[in-house]
């Protein structure tokens, strides 16, 4: 379930990145709602704001098997803000049970060089002092996603989190792009 979901989320994210000009003035909630809407179109049961230890940004369920994938979303403005999202996910939203042993962090990067932001975030986690935490690369989105695994406090079981950077920087510098009124919010 989670492997197929990962592939489908990647396809939705690629579509967002191709149309990044449309997300320049969007909130975390609006971007996450877009992802959940697209996942629902693909046949998933995806919701926003579901209550599981708090208001979870994105939940995706496979009802018949009891699987639940939760994700926290943050616009990358500072490491501390992304870290707070990670703390929400690991201490409140994901109990770390066998059916919920995988989760996600959606990191929307509206500034230049999303790969560098993800490298900084990964380095921050690796230096967090959590001796149970390990990271590994994600082959399907190299430099824009990675995995971390750590022992979940409540269950004592491993919790695997996929950290997904969404590269949404958009600032046209060509003459027609600078002149296009439809891009003015992104340029200013």
N, C-alpha and C positions, 0 to 999 in steps of 0.2 A: 504493500500500500504506500509506504513512505517513499520508496524508490520511484514509483510512478508519479506520485505527487510532486516529488523534487523535479522531475522532468517537466511536468506541466507548469509548475511555478516558474521555472526557467523560461519557458516559452512565453508566458504572460509578461515576465520582466523584460525580455528582449523586445516585445511589442511596445512596452512602456518606453524603453530606451530609444527605440526608433522614432517615437512620437514625443520625445522629451519636452518639446516646446509647449505641449499641452499641460504639463504638470508644474510649470514654474511658480505658479501662485497657489498651488494646492497644499492643503494641510496633510499631516500624517494620516489622519482619519480618511480624507478623501482618496489618497493614493492607496491605502489599504482596502478601502471599499471597492476601488476599481479591481484590485487583485481578487477579492472575494467574489465579486460579481462574475468575473471571467471564470473562476474556478467553478462557480455554480452552473455556468453555461456548459462546462465540461462534465457535469454530472456529479460533482462533489456536493456535500452539505457543508458550506462555508458560511461563517457568521462573523460579525463584528460586535464587540462589546459584550460578549457572553460572560456571565459571571462564573468564574472558577477561581476563587481566592482573590477576586478583584475583576475589573473590567478588562478582559483579554482583547487585544487588538484584532487578532485573527485566530479563529479556531476552524479546523477542518476535521470532519468526522467521517468514519466509515461505520455507520450505525450497526450493521449486522454483525460485525466482528468486534465492536467495542473500541476500535482504535480512535485515538484523539491526538491531533497534532496542533500545538499552540504556538503562536508567534507573537513577539512584541515588535513594534515598529517605532523607529526613531529617525528623524531627520538629523543627519550628521552636522551638528553645529559645534560640538566639543566632545572630547572623549568622556568627560564626566556625564554628559547627557546620555550617551550610548550606554555607559556603565550602569546608570540608574535603570535603564530599560532591562539590561541583563539581570540586575538584582531583582527586579519585579518578576521576570520570567522564572528565575531559579528559586526564589524564596516564596513566591506567592502563587504563580499560575500553574506550574508544572509539579505535580506531586511525585513524579519520577517512578510511577508504577510501571510494570512491564508493558501495559497497553499505551502508556504515555511516555515512553523512554526516549522519544525523539521530539525536538522542538526547533524553533527557528527565531532568528533575529533578522528583521528586514531593516536595512540601513539605507535610507534614501540620501544620496549624495548630490546636492544641487550646486556644488562648487567644483572647480577643476580637479582632475586627477583622482578619481574614485579609487584606483588601485593603491595609491599612496595612503589614502585614508584607511582602507582596509588593512594595509600592512601595519599602520600605526595602531589600529584597534587590536589586531592580533598580538602585536608586541606587548601592548598594555595587559592583555589577558595572561600572556606567558609570564609576565613579571608581577602578577598580582599577589603572589605568595600562597596561592592555593596549591598545595602539593599534590592534590588529586587531579588537577587540571592538565590535560594534554591537548595539543592542537595538531591538526593534519590538513594537508591541502585538499582542495576540492577540484577534481580533474575536469568536471563539466563546466566550471566557471573559474578557470585559473586566474589568480590575482584579484578576483572580484568576489570570491566566496572561500570559506574554509570551515572546518568542523572543529568543535571543541567537545571534549568529554570530561565530566567531573562527577564526583559522587554527590548525589542530591541529598540534602540534609534530612528531609523528612523520611524518605524510603531507605536511604543508605545504598541505593542502587545507582549504576552509571546513568547519567543523563547526557544524551548526545544532542548538541545544538549545531544547526547549520547557520552560519552567519553569512547573510547574502547582501552584498553591496549592489545598489541599483544606481547606475551612472546616469544622472539626469541633468548634468550641467549643459546649459544651452545659452550661448551668446554669439550670434552670428557676427562675423567681422567683414564679410564681403559687402560690397556696395548695395546690392539689392536686399540683402538681409538686414543691413542697418537701416535702410529706408522703409522697409515693410512695416506698416502700422500694426499688423497683427503680432509682430515680435517685440514691440515697444516695451511691454512689461518685463520681458526677459533681458533686454539690453540695458535698461536703466538701472 
